[in-house]
Amino acid sequence: MALVPMRLMLDHAAENDYGIPAYNVNNMEQIQAIMQAANEANAPVILQASRGARNYAGEYFLRHLILAAVETYPHIPIAMHQDHGNAPGTCYSAMRHGFTSVMMDGSLEADAKTPASFEYNVEVTRKVVEVAHSIGVSVEGELGCLGSLETGMGDKEDGHGAEGVLSHDQLLTDPDEAVAFVEQTGVDALAVAIGTSHGAYKFTRKPTGEILAISRIEEIHSRLPNTHLVMHGSSSVPEDLLAIINQYGGTIPETYGVPVEEIQKGIKSGVRKVNIDTDNRLAITAAVREALATNTKEFDPRHFLKPSIKYMQKVCSDRYHQFGAAGQGTKIKQMTLDEFAAKYAKGELNAVTKKAVTV
């Protein structure tokens, strides 16, 4: 089976009340780790690539690595997703290279660092939706800016993210604006700002409602019952991986990620896609540092690449089970982009919103 639209698996996740981890990929070992975990767990797969990943791996290398995963595991539905597209052109080029889903991140302007107006966000996202849906490709939008409610600072990683201090309103997605945004753009999924950020250094203490607004997800979901919500920056930053890294020469200070139990609360309130990158980076770094330090005479890269696959596979497997995606992969009836294009054309996949209740 070819790659499938991401909307297909998000719809199934909504119908069966689970979430799907979306893993960023840059190379062969990461894809192998994810697919081995998904195969064992029988879970659907979202492989996503940032602009940085596409530049690092090369468009054709990355595409064919993912196609190799499709050929190796034909029974597992796989979506190929562009993460944080900074402009319509980025999303269009992703579609040309076979991505079955794209994110138009219009929360920032095309420079990927300046917070954009609501009107700009709607305009560029709507353009991408129109093109994407005509060929069956799914679209994720973003409303609000990723950043820290603890520090008030924007979030930047891999060349993408708001710079400088942000207002409280910019750091939290407004439910009313969310309804208007979905109605005016027709996105399949909406990434919301709730205080999460990219990277390992998310919080200086275990997050509470003061700095991680899971309740905002509940508010938005009540207004957008069939729009799939997305949590970005949702790595949990496992302490055991930090300990291994620091034991073998790393200097990562005390830091906290998003607790799994908080993500599970989000899933109960309509979160269907959960972005995870840092946890896998930590797993690979821990494995490589440990392998190199314990056998200093070894020079074969496979000596540290094999354990990096194993360590990352464990993280991915844990998330598939924790988010309820385990056992769901082969239950999804795989469909083509052409079939989804027809559904979009007939209006079968249009969003349904609920207006605010006035008292």
Backbone torsions as a table, in degrees:
resi	resn	phi	psi	omega
1	MET	NA	143.5	177.6
2	ALA	-75.8	177.7	174.8
3	LEU	-61.0	149.0	-176.7
4	VAL	-114.0	159.8	175.8
5	PRO	-65.2	141.4	179.1
6	MET	-63.8	-33.4	-179.8
7	ARG	-56.8	-34.6	179.6
8	LEU	-56.3	-49.5	-176.8
9	MET	-77.7	-29.8	177.5
10	LEU	-67.8	-37.6	175.8
11	ASP	-61.5	-43.0	179.8
12	HIS	-65.6	-39.5	178.7
13	ALA	-63.0	-39.5	179.1
14	ALA	-66.5	-42.1	-179.1
15	GLU	-65.3	-26.6	-175.3
16	ASN	-117.2	11.2	170.2
17	ASP	58.2	55.0	173.5
18	TYR	-139.9	171.6	178.9
19	GLY	-118.8	156.0	-179.3
20	ILE	-118.4	121.6	174.4
21	PRO	-69.1	136.4	176.8
22	ALA	-110.8	116.9	-173.1
23	TYR	-103.8	131.4	174.2
24	ASN	-76.2	139.8	-178.0
25	VAL	-129.9	148.3	178.6
26	ASN	-133.1	-21.5	-173.1
27	ASN	-151.1	179.2	-175.1
28	MET	-64.9	-43.6	-175.4
29	GLU	-63.4	-38.3	178.1
30	GLN	-63.9	-43.6	179.6
31	ILE	-65.1	-40.3	177.6
32	GLN	-61.6	-44.2	-179.2
33	ALA	-61.2	-45.4	-179.5
34	ILE	-63.4	-46.0	-176.4
35	MET	-69.8	-36.2	176.7
36	GLN	-64.0	-41.3	177.8
37	ALA	-65.7	-44.5	-179.0
38	ALA	-64.7	-39.1	179.8
39	ASN	-64.0	-44.3	179.6
40	GLU	-66.7	-36.0	-178.0
41	ALA	-88.9	-10.4	-173.6
42	ASN	54.1	59.2	-176.6
43	ALA	-120.7	148.5	174.4
44	PRO	-69.7	155.6	-171.8
45	VAL	-125.9	132.0	168.7
46	ILE	-115.8	112.8	176.2
47	LEU	-102.8	118.6	-176.1
48	GLN	-122.1	148.7	-177.2
49	ALA	-129.4	131.5	174.3
50	SER	-81.0	172.3	174.2
51	ARG	-60.7	-37.1	178.2
52	GLY	-63.2	-38.9	179.1
53	ALA	-67.3	-40.0	179.7
54	ARG	-64.1	-37.5	177.3
55	ASN	-71.5	-39.7	-177.5
56	TYR	-67.0	-52.0	-175.2
57	ALA	-81.0	-30.2	-173.1
58	GLY	94.0	134.9	-174.4
59	GLU	-53.3	-48.1	-173.7
60	TYR	-74.7	-38.0	176.9
61	PHE	-61.0	-46.7	-176.9
62	LEU	-64.2	-45.6	-179.7
63	ARG	-60.1	-45.3	-176.0
64	HIS	-74.0	-26.7	172.2
65	LEU	-64.0	-41.6	179.5
66	ILE	-70.9	-37.7	175.7
67	LEU	-63.6	-32.9	175.9
68	ALA	-63.6	-37.2	176.9
69	ALA	-64.9	-39.8	178.7
70	VAL	-63.2	-43.0	-179.0
71	GLU	-69.1	-36.5	-177.7
72	THR	-74.4	-34.3	-177.2
73	TYR	-126.2	66.4	-175.1
74	PRO	-64.7	-18.9	-178.5
75	HIS	-83.4	-11.0	-178.7
76	ILE	-98.5	121.8	176.2
77	PRO	-68.9	131.5	-177.7
78	ILE	-128.5	130.7	172.3
79	ALA	-109.3	140.0	178.0
80	MET	-108.4	112.9	-167.0
81	HIS	-119.3	132.6	172.3
82	GLN	-82.1	120.5	-179.2
83	ASP	-93.4	132.1	176.1
84	HIS	50.8	58.7	171.4
85	GLY	-66.1	127.1	-173.4
86	ASN	-85.9	-15.4	-177.1
87	ALA	-158.2	159.3	178.7
88	PRO	-52.7	-39.8	-179.2
89	GLY	-58.6	-36.5	177.7
90	THR	-63.6	-41.9	179.7
91	CYS	-68.9	-40.1	179.3
92	TYR	-63.8	-40.6	179.9
93	SER	-67.1	-34.3	176.7
94	ALA	-62.9	-43.9	178.2
95	MET	-60.5	-40.2	178.9
96	ARG	-62.2	-29.5	-178.6
97	HIS	-93.7	13.1	170.9
98	GLY	96.0	6.3	176.5
99	PHE	-65.3	136.9	-179.2
100	THR	-98.3	1.2	178.9
101	SER	-156.9	144.1	179.4
102	VAL	-136.9	150.2	172.1
103	MET	-108.9	120.3	171.7
104	MET	-97.4	102.0	-178.5
105	ASP	-89.7	83.5	178.5
106	GLY	-86.5	7.7	175.0
107	SER	-67.7	-20.9	175.2
108	LEU	-120.6	154.3	176.0
109	GLU	-71.4	177.3	-173.1
110	ALA	-61.0	-19.8	177.3
111	ASP	-74.5	-5.2	177.0
112	ALA	63.9	23.6	178.4
113	LYS	-143.8	-17.9	-177.8
114	THR	-98.7	120.7	178.4
115	PRO	-55.9	132.9	-175.9
116	ALA	-98.1	162.8	175.7
117	SER	-76.3	160.0	176.5
118	PHE	-58.3	-41.8	-177.5
119	GLU	-63.9	-41.6	177.9
120	TYR	-62.9	-45.5	-178.4
121	ASN	-58.5	-46.4	179.1
122	VAL	-60.9	-45.4	-175.8
123	GLU	-60.8	-51.7	-176.0
124	VAL	-71.8	-35.1	-179.8
125	THR	-68.5	-41.7	179.7
126	ARG	-61.7	-39.1	178.2
127	LYS	-59.8	-45.3	-178.3
128	VAL	-67.0	-41.2	179.1
129	VAL	-59.3	-44.3	-178.1
130	GLU	-59.0	-45.5	-180.0
131	VAL	-70.9	-47.3	-175.2
132	ALA	-62.4	-48.3	-177.1
133	HIS	-65.4	-27.2	178.9
134	SER	-65.9	-20.7	178.2
135	ILE	-118.0	12.7	173.5
136	GLY	86.1	7.9	-178.9
137	VAL	-85.1	139.0	179.8
138	SER	-81.2	154.7	-179.8
139	VAL	-132.3	131.6	172.2
140	GLU	-108.7	135.3	174.6
141	GLY	-113.9	174.3	176.8
142	GLU	-138.1	138.0	178.2
143	LEU	-131.3	123.2	-171.4
144	GLY	95.7	159.8	-176.0
145	CYS	-108.1	135.8	174.2
146	LEU	-65.3	136.8	-179.5
147	GLY	172.5	177.6	-172.6
148	SER	-96.0	122.5	171.9
149	LEU	-71.9	-18.3	-179.3
150	GLU	-76.6	-40.3	-177.0
151	THR	-109.3	-18.9	-176.3
152	GLY	78.8	7.6	-177.6
153	MET	-94.4	150.0	175.5
154	GLY	-70.3	172.4	-175.8
155	ASP	-118.3	130.8	178.4
156	LYS	-138.0	129.5	174.5
157	GLU	-155.5	144.6	178.7
158	ASP	56.2	34.9	176.4
159	GLY	79.7	8.6	-177.2
160	HIS	-133.3	129.9	175.2
161	GLY	148.2	150.8	-179.9
162	ALA	-64.7	142.9	179.6
163	GLU	-105.6	142.9	174.0
164	GLY	83.9	-166.3	-176.3
165	VAL	-80.2	137.7	178.1
166	LEU	-117.4	152.6	176.8
167	SER	-75.2	161.4	178.1
168	HIS	-59.3	-38.2	179.8
169	ASP	-63.9	-36.5	179.5
170	GLN	-69.9	-28.2	-176.2
171	LEU	-86.2	-6.4	178.9
172	LEU	-130.3	127.7	178.7
173	THR	-69.1	129.5	179.4
174	ASP	-82.7	125.3	-178.1
175	PRO	-57.6	-40.6	179.2
176	ASP	-63.8	-43.9	177.9
177	GLU	-64.8	-34.0	179.6
178	ALA	-61.6	-43.8	178.2
179	VAL	-61.3	-48.6	-179.3
180	ALA	-62.2	-39.5	-178.7
181	PHE	-63.7	-46.4	-179.5
182	VAL	-65.8	-41.7	179.9
183	GLU	-63.5	-36.7	-175.4
184	GLN	-87.5	-16.9	-177.9
185	THR	-111.7	-33.9	-177.4
186	GLY	77.6	24.1	-179.5
187	VAL	-62.5	154.3	177.4
188	ASP	-85.4	-29.9	-176.8
189	ALA	-143.3	149.3	-177.3
190	LEU	-129.1	117.9	173.9
191	ALA	-80.2	131.2	-175.9
192	VAL	-116.2	149.3	178.5
193	ALA	-94.6	121.4	-177.8
194	ILE	-136.4	12.5	-179.5
195	GLY	107.1	0.5	176.7
196	THR	-85.0	160.3	179.7
197	SER	-149.9	163.2	179.5
198	HIS	-73.4	163.6	173.2
199	GLY	87.5	-178.9	-177.2
200	ALA	-85.5	-22.9	-172.5
201	TYR	-98.6	68.8	-175.7
202	LYS	-85.3	-48.2	-175.6
203	PHE	-136.8	148.0	177.2
204	THR	-89.4	-7.1	178.3
205	ARG	-147.8	165.8	179.3
206	LYS	-59.0	123.7	-171.8
207	PRO	-69.6	141.0	175.0
208	THR	-118.3	-177.0	179.7
209	GLY	-61.1	-19.8	179.1
210	GLU	-68.5	-33.8	-177.1
211	ILE	-121.0	-2.9	174.8
212	LEU	-137.1	100.5	-169.7
213	ALA	-89.6	68.6	177.4
214	ILE	-61.5	-30.8	-179.5
215	SER	-62.2	-25.6	179.0
216	ARG	-66.3	-32.3	176.6
217	ILE	-61.9	-42.7	179.7
218	GLU	-61.4	-42.3	179.8
219	GLU	-62.0	-45.2	-178.0
220	ILE	-67.9	-41.5	-178.8
221	HIS	-63.2	-35.1	-179.8
222	SER	-65.3	-24.1	-179.9
223	ARG	-96.0	-24.0	-178.3
224	LEU	-126.8	69.1	-171.3
225	PRO	-64.1	-24.7	-179.4
226	ASN	-120.6	22.2	169.8
227	THR	-101.1	125.8	-175.7
228	HIS	-75.0	123.3	-178.9
229	LEU	-90.3	151.6	-175.6
230	VAL	-127.8	133.0	172.8
231	MET	-102.4	118.1	173.9
232	HIS	-93.3	164.2	176.6
233	GLY	56.3	45.2	-171.4
234	SER	-109.8	27.1	171.7
235	SER	-70.3	147.9	-176.7
236	SER	-96.2	-7.6	177.6
237	VAL	51.3	69.0	-176.5
238	PRO	-59.2	133.2	-178.2
239	GLU	-64.7	-33.1	-178.4
240	ASP	-66.2	-34.1	177.8
241	LEU	-71.7	-40.2	176.2
242	LEU	-60.1	-39.7	-178.7
243	ALA	-64.2	-42.4	179.3
244	ILE	-65.0	-45.2	-179.9
245	ILE	-58.3	-47.2	-177.7
246	ASN	-72.4	-29.3	177.1
247	GLN	-63.7	-32.5	-176.6
248	TYR	-110.1	39.4	169.6
249	GLY	104.8	-6.9	179.5
250	GLY	-75.3	162.2	180.0
251	THR	-133.7	45.2	178.9
252	ILE	-79.4	123.3	-179.2
253	PRO	-74.0	173.0	178.5
254	GLU	-60.1	130.3	-178.1
255	THR	-155.3	160.2	-176.6
256	TYR	-131.6	144.9	176.0
257	GLY	-106.4	-158.5	-180.0
258	VAL	-91.5	114.9	-178.8
259	PRO	-57.8	142.2	-179.4
260	VAL	-57.3	-37.8	-178.1
261	GLU	-65.3	-28.4	176.4
262	GLU	-72.8	-38.2	176.1
263	ILE	-63.1	-40.9	179.0
264	GLN	-61.9	-34.5	174.4
265	LYS	-63.7	-41.7	178.1
266	GLY	-61.9	-40.8	179.4
267	ILE	-61.9	-37.4	177.7
268	LYS	-67.2	-17.8	-178.5
269	SER	-113.1	32.6	170.4
270	GLY	98.7	0.4	175.7
271	VAL	-75.0	123.7	-178.4
272	ARG	-116.1	-18.3	179.7
273	LYS	-127.8	128.2	-177.5
274	VAL	-125.0	112.3	-175.5
275	ASN	-80.1	127.7	-178.9
276	ILE	-135.3	123.9	177.6
277	ASP	-135.4	-51.6	-174.9
278	THR	-57.6	-42.4	-179.1
279	ASP	-57.8	-39.4	178.9
280	ASN	-71.6	-36.1	175.6
281	ARG	-63.2	-41.7	178.6
282	LEU	-63.7	-40.5	179.6
283	ALA	-62.1	-44.1	179.7
284	ILE	-65.3	-45.2	-179.2
285	THR	-62.6	-41.6	178.0
286	ALA	-61.0	-44.7	-178.9
287	ALA	-65.1	-43.9	-178.1
288	VAL	-66.1	-46.9	179.8
289	ARG	-61.0	-43.5	-179.6
290	GLU	-63.8	-46.5	-177.7
291	ALA	-64.7	-43.3	-179.2
292	LEU	-68.0	-36.3	-177.7
293	ALA	-75.6	-30.7	-176.1
294	THR	-86.0	-14.6	175.2
295	ASN	-143.3	85.9	-172.9
296	THR	-75.1	-10.4	178.4
297	LYS	-88.4	-13.6	-176.1
298	GLU	-75.0	136.5	179.1
299	PHE	-128.8	-0.7	177.3
300	ASP	-78.1	119.4	-179.1
301	PRO	-55.6	-26.6	179.1
302	ARG	-63.8	-21.5	178.5
303	HIS	-59.8	-36.2	178.7
304	PHE	-106.9	-16.8	178.5
305	LEU	-74.6	-37.6	178.8
306	LYS	-61.9	-49.4	177.4
307	PRO	-66.2	-26.2	177.7
308	SER	-66.0	-37.3	175.2
309	ILE	-63.2	-44.4	-177.9
310	LYS	-63.0	-45.5	-177.9
311	TYR	-66.6	-41.7	-179.9
312	MET	-69.4	-37.4	178.7
313	GLN	-58.7	-39.5	179.7
314	LYS	-63.1	-43.2	178.2
315	VAL	-60.1	-47.7	-178.2
316	CYS	-63.1	-42.4	179.1
317	SER	-61.4	-44.4	178.8
318	ASP	-58.0	-43.9	-177.3
319	ARG	-68.1	-39.2	177.6
320	TYR	-58.5	-41.6	-179.5
321	HIS	-74.4	-42.7	-177.3
322	GLN	-65.9	-30.2	-177.9
323	PHE	-93.1	0.3	177.7
324	GLY	82.3	9.2	-178.1
325	ALA	-81.8	-18.5	-179.7
326	ALA	-61.1	135.4	179.2
327	GLY	86.8	-2.7	-174.2
328	GLN	-97.5	-17.6	-171.6
329	GLY	-53.7	-56.6	-175.6
330	THR	-78.9	-4.2	175.5
331	LYS	-80.0	-16.2	-178.6
332	ILE	-85.2	121.7	177.1
333	LYS	-76.0	112.1	-174.5
334	GLN	-68.9	139.4	-179.3
335	MET	-134.1	157.1	-177.6
336	THR	-90.5	167.5	175.1
337	LEU	-63.1	-38.2	179.6
338	ASP	-61.1	-40.5	178.5
339	GLU	-64.2	-37.2	179.6
340	PHE	-74.4	-33.8	176.2
341	ALA	-58.9	-40.1	178.6
342	ALA	-65.7	-38.9	178.2
343	LYS	-63.8	-43.7	178.1
344	TYR	-61.9	-43.0	-177.7
345	ALA	-62.0	-33.1	-179.9
346	LYS	-84.1	-5.9	-179.4
347	GLY	79.4	13.6	-176.7
348	GLU	-70.3	-19.6	-174.7
349	LEU	-110.6	15.3	-179.8
350	ASN	-64.5	144.5	-179.7
351	ALA	-70.7	148.9	174.2
352	VAL	-115.9	126.4	-178.9
353	THR	-120.1	159.2	176.4
354	LYS	-115.5	128.8	176.8
355	LYS	-70.7	155.3	177.2
356	ALA	-61.6	140.7	178.5
357	VAL	-86.8	122.5	-179.8
358	THR	-96.2	142.0	-178.7
359	VAL	-107.2	NA	NA
